[in-house]
Amino acid sequence: MTGLKALTSRGRSFLAAGVAALACAIVLGEQDLVRIAVLVLALPLLAALVVARTRYRLTCARRLEPARVEAGATSTVMIRLSNATRLPTGLLLVEDTLPSALEAAPRYALDRVEPHGVREIRYTVRPAVRGRYPIGPLTVRITDPFGLVELVRSFTFVDTLTVTPRIEPLPRVRLSGEWGDGGEGRTRSIATAGDDDVAPREYRHGDELRRVHWRSTARRGELMVRREEQQWESRGTLLLDTRRWAHRGDGAASSFEAAVSAAASIGAALAQDGLTLRLVTDEGRRRPAEAGAWPLLDMLAVVRESPLYSLEQGIAALRQDGDGLIIAVLGALHPEDARALAGLRRHGVNAVAVLLDVATWGGHPDETAGQARALLTGAGWRVLDLAKDTPLAAVWPQAGRRRAA
């Protein structure tokens, strides 16, 4: 925006007043009024010329600390603005662009930045709703001292703030997952808090002698080494019910958001025990297993309700994911889906269902909840009933209770 287009409302008012004064001076023949009119006209024109010819070169860097926060937590945005020229700047009006779900866009006035000078701006955001939010771009408005002209310059880069679901600390329970060496080879089931794998194998060239298993060596008559330093990882599958009709309530207070928060809390708790969860929804597999809780939390930060009616696609994905630990966070459940889920649980496999009592979030009662619960319990699932005002931590210890297969 250059030239006369850069005039502010005040600058246009000066132009209009100058033209009117000049017209009146010509009609009335007043020379003094002509001088005043010329001065009033010259001010915005000269300001526009000076600002347009000024060549500021500004550099900007932004940092988010932290760049990933839990809903309701605070993140600090730090902006470093530098004047890369040998000339001082005039008045700079700085505004960072924020989405409407966050706070109002912060605005700052920098009176003068000396040559090669630096100004640092810091502000905080506290997102209440999970999601992925763009921060930026930064806009700098350059004005003259009289406020007659304003030029707008915008930086192009944008940072992303990831807001994960609220995480509730959970007591530690003993669950078992599917253990594998990271490849497609054999897997086995072992408790997440169990002993290291000490099954020996034959010695191979390059194995360290400190890994020799002497008892097996004596028994087999050849060198045998321990496997405990192999990179085993424990895996399980987390099914999240995102069907719109299966939940009650709206916004952050809905049963859907409670389900997402429960899934995040379970994933974070099990990650501390070294168990990695694959995320599956009613739409099928969403993310393969990755170590640590952050990949799962990043996915849950942007998960949305689905229009599907059945859990068929999610159940099909569970069948493909093997016989490891299954955790399902469910809304309203039809007996057909409950029967299909019940059939996934096999002997020796842990299966836990967090069944939300969606009626406590409002709306009509879920008349099939009792039948669905009975079907899952009868198949050996450990069913945790979660009402609106019940903390997940209060019912989570039930996941570790043993049931008959």
C-alpha positions as CSV (number, residue, x, y, z in Angstrom):
1,M,0.0,0.0,0.0
2,T,1.9,3.1,-1.3
3,G,1.2,6.7,-2.3
4,L,-2.2,8.2,-1.5
5,K,-3.6,4.8,-0.8
6,A,-1.5,4.8,2.4
7,L,-3.3,7.9,3.8
8,T,-5.1,7.3,7.1
9,S,-8.5,8.8,7.8
10,R,-6.7,11.7,9.4
11,G,-4.6,12.2,6.3
12,R,-7.7,12.1,4.0
13,S,-9.4,14.6,6.3
14,F,-6.4,16.9,5.9
15,L,-6.6,16.6,2.1
16,A,-10.3,17.3,2.1
17,A,-9.9,20.3,4.4
18,G,-7.0,21.6,2.2
19,V,-9.1,21.3,-1.0
20,A,-12.1,23.0,0.6
21,A,-9.9,25.8,2.1
22,L,-8.2,26.4,-1.3
23,A,-11.6,26.6,-3.1
24,C,-12.9,29.1,-0.5
25,A,-9.7,31.1,-0.8
26,I,-10.1,31.3,-4.6
27,V,-13.8,32.3,-4.4
28,L,-13.2,34.9,-1.6
29,G,-9.9,36.1,-2.9
30,E,-8.1,35.6,0.4
31,Q,-4.4,35.1,0.0
32,D,-3.8,34.1,3.6
33,L,-6.4,31.4,3.3
34,V,-4.5,30.1,0.2
35,R,-1.3,29.8,2.2
36,I,-3.1,27.8,4.9
37,A,-4.8,25.6,2.3
38,V,-1.4,24.9,0.7
39,L,0.1,24.0,4.0
40,V,-2.8,21.7,4.9
41,L,-2.6,20.0,1.5
42,A,1.2,19.6,1.7
43,L,1.4,17.9,5.0
44,P,-0.3,14.5,4.0
45,L,1.4,14.6,0.6
46,L,4.9,15.1,2.0
47,A,4.2,12.5,4.7
48,A,3.2,10.0,2.1
49,L,6.3,10.8,0.0
50,V,8.6,10.4,3.0
51,V,7.1,7.2,4.3
52,A,6.9,5.6,0.8
53,R,10.6,6.4,0.1
54,T,11.8,5.1,3.5
55,R,13.3,1.7,3.1
56,Y,13.1,-0.1,6.4
57,R,14.5,-3.6,6.5
58,L,13.1,-5.5,9.5
59,T,13.8,-9.0,10.6
60,C,11.6,-11.0,12.9
61,A,11.9,-14.3,14.8
62,R,9.2,-15.9,16.9
63,R,9.5,-18.6,19.6
64,L,6.8,-20.5,21.5
65,E,7.6,-21.8,24.9
66,P,6.3,-24.4,25.0
67,A,5.0,-25.1,21.5
68,R,2.8,-27.9,22.8
69,V,0.5,-27.3,25.8
70,E,-2.4,-29.0,27.5
71,A,-5.8,-27.3,27.1
72,G,-6.1,-24.6,29.8
73,A,-2.3,-24.2,30.2
74,T,-0.3,-21.1,29.2
75,S,2.2,-20.7,26.4
76,T,4.5,-17.7,26.1
77,V,5.1,-16.2,22.6
78,M,8.4,-14.3,22.3
79,I,9.0,-12.1,19.3
80,R,12.4,-10.6,18.4
81,L,12.1,-7.6,16.0
82,S,15.4,-6.2,14.5
83,N,16.2,-3.1,12.5
84,A,18.7,-4.3,9.9
85,T,19.4,-0.9,8.4
86,R,21.6,2.1,9.3
87,L,18.6,4.4,9.7
88,P,16.4,4.6,12.8
89,T,12.7,3.7,12.3
90,G,9.8,5.9,13.0
91,L,6.7,4.8,14.9
92,L,6.0,1.1,14.5
93,L,2.7,-0.5,15.3
94,V,3.2,-4.2,15.7
95,E,0.3,-6.7,15.7
96,D,0.6,-10.5,15.8
97,T,-2.2,-12.5,14.2
98,L,-4.1,-15.0,16.4
99,P,-7.1,-17.2,15.6
100,S,-10.4,-16.2,17.1
101,A,-10.4,-19.2,19.5
102,L,-7.4,-17.6,21.3
103,E,-7.2,-14.2,22.9
104,A,-7.5,-10.9,21.0
105,A,-4.5,-10.1,18.7
106,P,-1.8,-8.4,20.8
107,R,-0.8,-4.9,19.6
108,Y,2.3,-2.9,20.6
109,A,3.7,0.5,19.7
110,L,7.4,0.8,19.2
111,D,8.4,4.5,19.2
112,R,11.8,4.3,17.6
113,V,14.2,1.4,16.9
114,E,17.8,2.6,16.5
115,P,20.0,1.3,13.6
116,H,20.7,-2.4,14.1
117,G,18.6,-2.2,17.2
118,V,16.5,-5.0,18.6
119,R,13.1,-5.0,20.4
120,E,11.6,-8.0,22.1
121,I,7.9,-8.5,22.6
122,R,6.4,-11.1,24.9
123,Y,2.9,-12.1,25.5
124,T,1.0,-15.2,26.7
125,V,-1.9,-17.2,25.3
126,R,-4.1,-19.7,27.3
127,P,-6.1,-21.8,24.9
128,A,-9.2,-23.4,26.5
129,V,-9.9,-25.8,23.6
130,R,-7.6,-28.5,22.2
131,G,-6.5,-28.1,18.5
132,R,-3.7,-26.8,16.4
133,Y,-3.6,-23.1,16.1
134,P,-1.5,-20.9,13.8
135,I,0.4,-18.0,15.4
136,G,1.2,-15.2,13.0
137,P,2.0,-13.8,10.6
138,L,3.3,-10.6,12.3
139,T,2.1,-7.3,10.8
140,V,4.1,-4.1,11.2
141,R,2.4,-0.7,10.5
142,I,4.8,2.2,9.7
143,T,3.3,5.6,10.4
144,D,4.6,9.2,10.3
145,P,4.7,11.3,13.6
146,F,1.3,13.0,12.7
147,G,-0.5,9.8,11.9
148,L,-1.4,10.9,8.4
149,V,0.1,7.9,6.5
150,E,0.3,4.3,7.4
151,L,2.2,1.5,5.5
152,V,1.5,-2.1,6.3
153,R,4.2,-4.8,6.0
154,S,3.6,-8.4,6.9
155,F,6.0,-11.3,7.5
156,T,5.1,-14.6,5.9
157,F,6.1,-17.2,8.5
158,V,3.6,-18.8,10.8
159,D,4.2,-20.9,13.9
160,T,1.9,-23.6,15.2
161,L,0.7,-24.0,18.7
162,T,-0.5,-27.6,19.4
163,V,-3.0,-27.8,22.3
164,T,-3.5,-31.4,23.5
165,P,-6.5,-32.6,25.5
166,R,-6.6,-32.2,29.2
167,I,-4.6,-35.0,30.9
168,E,-5.7,-36.5,34.2
169,P,-3.0,-38.2,36.3
170,L,-3.9,-41.9,36.7
171,P,-2.8,-44.5,39.2
172,R,-0.4,-47.1,37.8
173,V,-2.1,-50.4,36.9
174,R,-0.5,-53.6,35.6
175,L,-1.6,-54.3,32.0
176,S,0.0,-56.4,29.3
177,G,0.6,-55.5,25.7
178,E,2.1,-57.1,22.6
179,W,5.9,-57.0,22.6
180,G,7.9,-57.0,19.5
181,D,11.4,-55.9,18.3
182,G,10.1,-53.2,16.0
183,G,9.9,-55.3,12.9
184,E,7.3,-57.7,11.5
185,G,8.8,-60.7,13.2
186,R,7.6,-62.7,16.2
187,T,5.8,-61.0,19.0
188,R,4.8,-62.1,22.5
189,S,2.7,-61.0,25.4
190,I,4.3,-59.8,28.6
191,A,3.3,-57.5,31.4
192,T,4.4,-53.8,31.0
193,A,5.9,-53.9,34.4
194,G,7.4,-57.4,34.1
195,D,10.9,-58.7,34.0
196,D,13.4,-58.1,31.2
197,D,13.6,-60.7,28.4
198,V,16.5,-62.9,29.3
199,A,15.8,-65.7,26.8
200,P,19.3,-66.6,25.5
201,R,20.3,-67.1,21.8
202,E,23.4,-68.4,20.1
203,Y,26.6,-66.2,20.2
204,R,27.2,-64.2,17.1
205,H,30.4,-62.5,16.0
206,G,30.6,-59.1,17.5
207,D,28.5,-59.8,20.6
208,E,30.0,-58.5,23.8
209,L,31.3,-61.1,26.3
210,R,29.5,-59.4,29.2
211,R,26.2,-60.6,27.6
212,V,27.2,-64.3,27.7
213,H,24.7,-66.3,29.6
214,W,27.0,-68.8,31.3
215,R,24.3,-71.1,32.7
216,S,22.8,-71.7,29.2
217,T,26.3,-72.0,27.8
218,A,27.1,-74.8,30.1
219,R,23.9,-76.5,29.5
220,R,24.0,-76.2,25.6
221,G,27.7,-76.7,25.2
222,E,28.1,-73.5,23.1
223,L,28.2,-69.8,23.8
224,M,24.8,-68.3,24.5
225,V,24.1,-64.6,25.1
226,R,21.2,-62.7,26.7
227,R,18.6,-60.8,24.7
228,E,17.9,-58.2,27.3
229,E,19.5,-55.4,25.3
230,Q,17.3,-55.8,22.3
231,Q,15.0,-52.9,21.6
232,W,11.7,-54.5,22.6
233,E,8.7,-52.3,22.6
234,S,5.3,-53.0,24.2
235,R,2.3,-52.2,22.1
236,G,-1.4,-52.0,22.4
237,T,-4.4,-50.5,20.6
238,L,-6.6,-47.7,21.7
239,L,-10.1,-47.5,20.2
240,L,-11.7,-44.0,20.5
241,D,-15.4,-43.8,19.7
242,T,-15.9,-40.5,17.8
243,R,-19.4,-41.1,16.5
244,R,-21.5,-37.9,16.8
245,W,-24.7,-39.7,17.8
246,A,-23.0,-41.7,20.5
247,H,-22.2,-38.7,22.6
248,R,-24.2,-36.0,24.4
249,G,-23.6,-32.4,25.2
250,D,-21.9,-29.6,23.3
251,G,-18.5,-28.0,23.2
252,A,-15.8,-28.6,25.9
253,A,-18.5,-29.9,28.3
254,S,-19.6,-32.7,26.0
255,S,-19.1,-36.4,26.5
256,F,-17.0,-36.5,23.3
257,E,-14.5,-34.2,24.9
258,A,-14.5,-36.3,28.0
259,A,-13.8,-39.4,25.9
260,V,-10.9,-37.6,24.1
261,S,-9.5,-36.5,27.5
262,A,-9.8,-40.0,28.9
263,A,-8.0,-41.5,25.8
264,A,-5.2,-38.9,26.3
265,S,-4.9,-39.6,30.0
266,I,-4.7,-43.4,29.4
267,G,-2.2,-43.0,26.6
268,A,0.0,-40.7,28.7
269,A,-0.2,-43.1,31.7
270,L,0.7,-46.2,29.8
271,A,3.5,-44.4,27.9
272,Q,5.2,-44.0,31.3
273,D,5.3,-47.8,31.6
274,G,6.8,-48.1,28.1
275,L,3.6,-49.2,26.4
276,T,3.0,-47.7,23.0
277,L,-0.6,-47.4,21.7
278,R,-1.9,-47.5,18.2
279,L,-4.9,-45.1,17.8
280,V,-8.0,-46.5,16.1
281,T,-11.3,-44.7,15.7
282,D,-14.7,-45.8,14.3
283,E,-13.3,-44.6,11.0
284,G,-10.5,-47.1,11.1
285,R,-6.8,-46.8,11.9
286,R,-5.6,-43.2,12.4
287,R,-2.0,-43.6,13.5
288,P,0.5,-46.5,13.8
289,A,2.2,-47.2,17.1
290,E,5.0,-44.7,17.9
291,A,7.1,-44.6,21.0
292,G,6.1,-42.1,23.7
293,A,2.9,-40.2,24.4
294,W,3.4,-37.2,22.2
295,P,2.5,-38.8,18.8
296,L,-0.8,-40.0,20.3
297,L,-1.5,-36.7,22.0
298,D,-0.8,-34.8,18.8
299,M,-3.4,-36.9,17.0
300,L,-5.9,-36.5,19.8
301,A,-5.4,-32.7,19.6
302,V,-7.2,-32.6,16.2
303,V,-9.6,-35.5,16.3
304,R,-13.2,-34.6,15.4
305,E,-16.6,-36.2,15.7
306,S,-17.5,-38.5,12.8
307,P,-20.9,-39.0,11.1
308,L,-20.7,-42.8,11.2
309,Y,-23.3,-44.9,12.9
310,S,-21.5,-48.1,13.5
311,L,-18.1,-49.2,14.9
312,E,-17.6,-51.6,12.1
313,Q,-14.6,-50.0,10.5
314,G,-12.9,-49.5,13.9
315,I,-13.5,-53.1,14.9
316,A,-12.1,-54.3,11.5
317,A,-9.0,-52.3,12.2
318,L,-8.7,-53.9,15.7
319,R,-8.8,-57.4,14.1
320,Q,-5.9,-56.5,11.9
321,D,-3.8,-55.1,14.8
322,G,-3.1,-58.5,16.4
323,D,-3.8,-60.0,19.9
324,G,-2.2,-57.3,22.1
325,L,-3.8,-55.1,24.7
326,I,-7.1,-53.4,23.7
327,I,-8.4,-50.3,25.4
328,A,-11.7,-48.9,24.1
329,V,-13.2,-45.5,25.1
330,L,-16.8,-45.7,24.1
331,G,-19.9,-43.6,24.1
332,A,-23.4,-45.0,23.6
333,L,-23.1,-48.6,22.3
334,H,-25.5,-50.7,20.4
335,P,-25.7,-54.5,21.3
336,E,-24.5,-55.3,17.8
337,D,-21.3,-53.3,18.2
338,A,-20.8,-54.6,21.8
339,R,-21.1,-58.2,20.5
340,A,-18.5,-57.6,17.8
341,L,-16.2,-56.0,20.4
342,A,-16.7,-58.9,22.8
343,G,-15.5,-61.3,20.1
344,L,-12.2,-59.6,19.8
345,R,-11.1,-60.6,23.3
346,R,-9.2,-63.9,23.3
347,H,-7.8,-66.0,26.1
348,G,-4.8,-64.3,27.7
349,V,-5.5,-60.9,26.1
350,N,-6.3,-57.9,28.3
351,A,-9.3,-55.9,27.1
352,V,-10.5,-52.8,28.9
353,A,-13.5,-50.7,28.0
354,V,-14.2,-47.2,29.4
355,L,-17.9,-47.0,28.9
356,L,-19.2,-43.4,29.2
357,D,-22.6,-43.0,30.9
358,V,-23.7,-40.5,28.2
359,A,-27.0,-40.0,29.9
360,T,-25.3,-38.0,32.7
361,W,-24.2,-35.5,30.0
362,G,-27.9,-34.7,29.2
363,G,-30.3,-35.8,26.5
364,H,-32.3,-39.1,26.5
365,P,-31.1,-42.1,28.5
366,D,-29.1,-44.8,26.9
367,E,-31.4,-47.8,27.2
368,T,-28.9,-50.2,25.7
369,A,-26.0,-49.4,28.0
370,G,-26.8,-52.3,30.4
371,Q,-27.0,-54.9,27.7
372,A,-23.8,-53.7,26.0
373,R,-22.0,-53.8,29.4
374,A,-23.2,-57.3,30.0
375,L,-22.0,-58.5,26.6
376,L,-18.5,-57.1,27.2
377,T,-18.2,-58.3,30.8
378,G,-19.4,-61.8,29.8
379,A,-16.6,-62.0,27.2
380,G,-13.9,-61.1,29.8
381,W,-13.6,-57.4,29.2
382,R,-12.9,-55.2,32.2
383,V,-15.6,-52.5,31.9
384,L,-15.2,-49.2,33.6
385,D,-18.3,-47.0,34.0
386,L,-17.5,-43.3,33.7
387,A,-20.2,-40.7,34.5
388,K,-19.9,-37.0,33.9
389,D,-18.8,-36.0,37.4
390,T,-16.7,-39.1,38.1
391,P,-12.9,-38.6,37.7
392,L,-11.2,-41.2,35.5
393,A,-8.6,-41.8,38.2
394,A,-11.4,-43.1,40.5
395,V,-12.3,-45.9,38.2
396,W,-9.0,-46.6,36.4
397,P,-7.7,-49.1,39.1
398,Q,-10.5,-51.5,38.0
399,A,-8.6,-51.9,34.7
400,G,-5.9,-53.9,36.6
401,R,-8.3,-56.3,38.3
402,R,-8.2,-59.8,37.0
403,R,-11.2,-61.5,35.5
404,A,-11.8,-65.0,34.5
405,A,-11.0,-65.6,30.8
